Amino acid sequence: MSFHDAIGFSPALNKSDGSLMKFSDVELEFPQNAGIDTPVITNKAIALRFPAISYGDYIQFAAAVAIRNCAGPRIKFWHGRPDPTAASPPDMIPDPSDSVTKMLDRMGDAGFTPEELIDLLASHSLAVQEDIDKTIPFTPFDSTPTVFDTQFFVETLLEGTMFPGNGSHPGEVMSPFPDEFRLQSDFLLARDSRTSCYWQSFIEDESVIGPRFAKAMEKLSLVGQDKGSLVDCSHMVPDVVDITPRPPHIPAGKSLDDIEASCTERPFPTITTDSGPETSIPKPPKGNDGDDDEEGDTEDD
Ligand code: HEM
């Protein structure tokens, strides 16, 4: 939500932070927002109970709390965004079928460098797909979907061998494991000469992921805002026990030969390869997706 709300910005247009919620009737019709209708609707119902908090503040605070609750880095939270006055225009959110040039241009227009886009994509370490292939909802983008780590950067470089669901869909490319999903956008950014060495740098030094992601997320949360008129309320973001993730590694069943190393400036780093039967990929625990007819769903109260 944080990205899909904030990226609806261009210097040529009025800023409209929080518009994803306030004008959800308009913005949830954008094809790129297909997978986030339930979180937006669920969170809007909560936000409405706190009229003193703007939608923009709500979205960015919720993102900071959610990331921390998943043992991601502590993102600074600035409070005081005014409420939006208009919906974001269509076609501002990158699409998984976009070319690298189109993605970089869109991000550049909103004030982000190619490196900052890759920093933000560390979020795909904790992400799943629901709407590209609806037959396999909650299929993650790496083998450690509940841990904020660098496995996403390793596994997007593995050779794709299969489609995990019912075949190919726009925005999808072949994945290396039957229970893992791969976006075309991630595949291309991992291999493009403009971004591949920076992509690899997360595998060369896994300690950079937290600080880089926190800095880029703070910038995302301030897009189009006057920081001087906001108040630093970062102390509101909970402190949780840090989890030390495993260093980047090649999952069992694959080897270095399966890595499509794409950085031409430096060799691919030496990382360990797990042995044993092919890594099995857990589905992340299902949150409240608003689908009340499925076993195990609970009311969100
Ligand atoms: C080139 C830019 C990006 C593209 C093309 C892209 C595309 C996508 C797509 C297609 C999905 C799956 C949606 C679904 O089927 O439910 C997804 C999931 C996700 N993305 Fe991105 N994304 C991009 C950048 C980002 C950024 C910058 C962030 C955060 C700062 C982000 C956070 C997430 C998260 C958290 C999910 C999982 C949502 C869930 O669990 O329901 N993405 N992304």
Boltz pocket constraint, residues with backbone or C-beta under 6 A from the ligand:
constraints:
  - pocket:
      binder: B
      contacts: [[A, 2], [A, 3], [A, 34], [A, 35], [A, 36], [A, 94], [A, 95], [A, 96], [A, 97], [A, 103], [A, 117], [A, 120], [A, 121], [A, 123], [A, 124], [A, 126], [A, 127], [A, 128], [A, 129], [A, 130], [A, 131], [A, 132], [A, 133], [A, 171], [A, 183], [A, 185]]
      max_distance: 6.0
